[in-house]
């Protein structure tokens, strides 16, 4: 599921060649199936215009796909990918999903461990869908963002809870040999198995697909089912593991889920209501599906939904704003022609754009000041010097020394550095800014140690969207696929 679930909500709109048109009524007529109204269809603008594309579908789909040859190759690839996406969506059982994925008092722990929204699709179907979508640039980059999130989580977890470092020490991932050195691996994961970062990210993707919209209550319901019922964790097929209980629950997320035990399934509030300003990285590490699913929205609407996704578990203003920034980066990376700019050029431009379009440039005060320092890479205090992600080194050691024993009301921990949202995002930006490939960015991120899996998952979202799924090391993908994952 990691490799292609991101494609379902995306249709190509690359370089002005194709236009986006609604086509639920068309497919209802042509295929006699209900297709969700949020979906987009590619109309081949330069060759035939939107109307021509619709006529083409009415006349030729699904009777004779050989007629795709009459279209320019790029348009034909897009349409072929959409045919496969439509077929996959038609197999989803929304009634079963609503029946199973719910908050209830009488459940057996891990009873959803064997459930996936894609269980009606064979591995061959999924593989074929990936192969059809990979040649389409936007779909490739969407898959890259979601798959990158999981790869980063899986590569980083072995180094989580190890003292953070500015340069690799005895605990590190060697990209040249693909070997892990000095790992801790708290939860005893096999290669490719992920933790809370990717599990919650998959819950979000499932929600958007099955609900066909943003639904905060449904997101929280799925998060609850992940932790208490084993939904979307990495152990579905791992028969050797003693316990297939979900792993990695963060403190802020735990506080948001505990009250739901007493809620009826229909009475789940869309946001976690708390007077605290908790701003951990938990809403960043899982975000990829938001900019993928809503990539066609105006930027301000995308920012709003990213913030709302954060508020399902994290009440802090800073965490919500950090999610808006990350959503901006992933969305803008997905829309770039591959290879058109360097990672450094992209981050320079995208961060400046966010600074202007988000309203940061005209705001000040607690929360806004911190976001300005991070986005501009110009912190003004020693306690945030690691937010200068454009610098060759983050100087985490200097940052920790300046913070002392307490920072933002929390104890300072070198073993879990990066768990604060802006620290985690700064590390990801730094890893991306100073490297030239997905693999280099990810290895640099996880080798910071500390909250290494979240450093990896945040970096993986940005780098995956920028470089694309095809740029991810095949060994990393193979580890995901054989780990007992949803593939």
PyMOL commands that set and color helices and strands:
alter all, ss='L'
color gray80, all
select helices_A, chain A and resi 5-9+24-31+45-60+65-70+73-90+94-100+123-134+137-157+196-211+216-229+251-262+265-267+281-283+288-293+299-311+317-334+343-357+360-362+368-376+382-387+396-403+414-416+421-433+438-446+452-467+469-471+474-482
alter helices_A, ss='H'
color red, helices_A
select strands_A, chain A and resi 18-21+41-44+172-174+179-181+406-407+410-411
alter strands_A, ss='S'
color yellow, strands_A
deselect
rebuild
show_as cartoon
